[in-house]
Amino acid sequence: MKSDNRIRIALYTQLSFVAEGLAAVFHAHADLELVACRDGLAGTLDCLKSTRPDVLLVHLLAGVKLSELQEIRAADSRCQIVLWGQELEGEFAFQAMRLGVRSILPGNISIDGFLAAVRNVHQGALCFEKDLLESLLSHKRCLSRNVKGRFSRWWRKV
């Protein structure tokens, strides 16, 4: 398979063994290529501008903030962002989705599930666990009711 057809993936993590493990997994799959690994936001932003990966995997142990996700999105608006690692719930997950995150994967996902999600995101799909989506919808439904019990304009748009 030519390198042109590969899904070009960058990784933002502070754990070198995670990078080495992913590199080994991707090496076994001809359609996946780890083009860069950075351990800080500044390096990740430079990487996005210079290597223009298709997908950015953000390992959540990196302690990413919403403001950092905004900077990442601004650095390369076409790159698909996947958050992976610690469980995300509530407002942070909702705001991350609003910023264009295409997938939030739990840290304990299987390798096959992980690879399938990366490939699906690259093809334009959204990949979120059912429980996370149900939690977000339930939370937003409760918050969107006004005093009279009617749904707000926002909820009607959903």
C-alpha positions as CSV (number, residue, x, y, z in Angstrom):
1,M,0.0,0.0,0.0
2,K,1.4,3.4,-0.9
3,S,2.1,5.9,1.9
4,D,-0.4,8.3,0.2
5,N,-3.3,5.9,1.1
6,R,-2.4,5.6,4.7
7,I,-4.3,7.3,7.5
8,R,-1.7,9.8,8.9
9,I,-2.0,9.9,12.6
10,A,-0.3,12.2,15.2
11,L,-0.3,11.4,18.9
12,Y,-0.3,13.8,21.8
13,T,0.7,12.0,25.0
14,Q,3.0,12.4,27.9
15,L,3.7,8.7,28.2
16,S,6.4,7.4,25.9
17,F,5.4,3.8,26.3
18,V,1.9,4.6,24.9
19,A,3.6,6.1,21.9
20,E,5.8,3.0,21.4
21,G,2.9,0.7,21.8
22,L,0.8,2.5,19.3
23,A,3.7,2.7,16.9
24,A,4.0,-1.1,17.1
25,V,0.2,-1.6,16.6
26,F,0.1,0.8,13.6
27,H,3.2,-0.8,12.1
28,A,1.2,-4.1,11.8
29,H,-1.5,-2.3,9.8
30,A,-0.6,-1.1,6.3
31,D,-3.3,1.6,6.2
32,L,-2.1,3.3,9.4
33,E,0.9,5.5,9.9
34,L,2.1,7.2,13.1
35,V,3.7,10.4,11.6
36,A,4.4,12.2,14.9
37,C,4.3,12.0,18.7
38,R,4.4,15.0,20.9
39,D,4.3,15.4,24.7
40,G,3.3,19.0,24.9
41,L,0.7,21.4,23.5
42,A,3.3,23.6,21.7
43,G,4.9,20.6,19.9
44,T,1.5,19.3,19.0
45,L,0.4,22.6,17.5
46,D,3.7,22.8,15.5
47,C,3.2,19.2,14.4
48,L,-0.4,19.9,13.2
49,K,0.9,22.8,11.1
50,S,3.9,21.0,9.6
51,T,2.8,17.4,9.1
52,R,-0.9,17.9,8.6
53,P,-2.0,14.5,9.9
54,D,-5.5,13.1,9.1
55,V,-6.2,12.2,12.7
56,L,-4.9,13.5,16.0
57,L,-5.1,11.1,19.0
58,V,-5.1,13.0,22.3
59,H,-4.2,10.7,25.2
60,L,-6.2,12.2,28.0
61,L,-3.6,11.6,30.7
62,A,-2.0,14.7,29.0
63,G,-4.5,16.8,31.1
64,V,-6.0,18.5,28.1
65,K,-8.2,21.6,28.8
66,L,-11.0,23.0,26.6
67,S,-8.8,26.0,25.7
68,E,-6.2,23.6,24.4
69,L,-8.7,21.8,22.3
70,Q,-9.7,25.2,20.8
71,E,-6.0,25.9,20.0
72,I,-5.7,22.4,18.4
73,R,-8.8,23.0,16.3
74,A,-7.5,26.4,15.2
75,A,-4.1,25.0,14.2
76,D,-5.7,22.5,11.7
77,S,-9.4,22.7,11.2
78,R,-9.5,19.6,8.9
79,C,-7.7,17.2,11.2
80,Q,-10.0,14.8,13.0
81,I,-9.6,14.8,16.8
82,V,-10.0,11.7,18.9
83,L,-9.8,11.8,22.7
84,W,-8.6,8.6,24.3
85,G,-8.0,7.6,27.9
86,Q,-9.7,8.5,31.1
87,E,-13.4,8.5,31.2
88,L,-15.0,11.8,30.2
89,E,-18.5,12.8,31.2
90,G,-20.7,15.8,31.5
91,E,-19.9,19.3,30.4
92,F,-16.3,18.7,29.3
93,A,-17.4,15.9,26.9
94,F,-20.2,18.0,25.6
95,Q,-18.0,21.0,25.1
96,A,-15.3,18.8,23.4
97,M,-17.9,17.6,21.0
98,R,-19.0,21.2,20.2
99,L,-15.3,22.0,19.5
100,G,-15.3,19.2,16.8
101,V,-13.9,16.2,18.7
102,R,-15.0,13.2,16.5
103,S,-14.6,10.5,19.1
104,I,-14.1,9.9,22.8
105,L,-12.6,6.5,23.5
106,P,-12.3,4.9,26.9
107,G,-8.8,3.8,28.1
108,N,-9.8,0.2,28.2
109,I,-11.1,-0.1,24.6
110,S,-9.9,-3.2,22.8
111,I,-7.2,-2.8,20.1
112,D,-9.7,-3.8,17.4
113,G,-12.3,-1.3,18.7
114,F,-9.6,1.4,18.9
115,L,-8.5,0.8,15.3
116,A,-12.1,0.6,14.0
117,A,-12.9,3.9,15.6
118,V,-9.8,5.6,14.1
119,R,-10.7,4.3,10.7
120,N,-14.3,5.3,11.1
121,V,-13.4,8.8,12.3
122,H,-11.1,9.2,9.3
123,Q,-14.0,8.3,7.0
124,G,-16.1,11.1,8.6
125,A,-18.0,9.1,11.3
126,L,-18.6,10.2,14.9
127,C,-17.6,7.5,17.4
128,F,-19.0,7.9,20.9
129,E,-20.1,5.2,23.4
130,K,-23.8,4.8,23.8
131,D,-23.6,5.4,27.5
132,L,-21.8,8.7,27.1
133,L,-24.3,10.0,24.6
134,E,-27.3,8.9,26.7
135,S,-25.7,10.6,29.7
136,L,-25.2,13.8,27.8
137,L,-28.7,13.8,26.4
138,S,-30.2,13.1,29.8
139,H,-28.1,15.9,31.4
140,K,-29.0,18.4,28.7
141,R,-32.6,17.5,28.8
142,C,-32.9,18.3,32.5
143,L,-30.9,21.5,32.1
144,S,-32.8,22.8,29.1
145,R,-36.2,22.9,30.7
146,N,-37.3,26.4,31.7
147,V,-39.4,27.3,34.7
148,K,-42.7,26.5,32.9
149,G,-41.5,23.1,32.0
150,R,-41.2,23.8,28.3
151,F,-38.1,22.8,26.4
152,S,-35.8,25.7,25.5
153,R,-35.1,26.7,21.9
154,W,-31.8,24.9,22.1
155,W,-33.4,21.6,22.9
156,R,-35.9,21.9,20.1
157,K,-33.0,22.3,17.7
158,V,-31.5,19.0,18.9
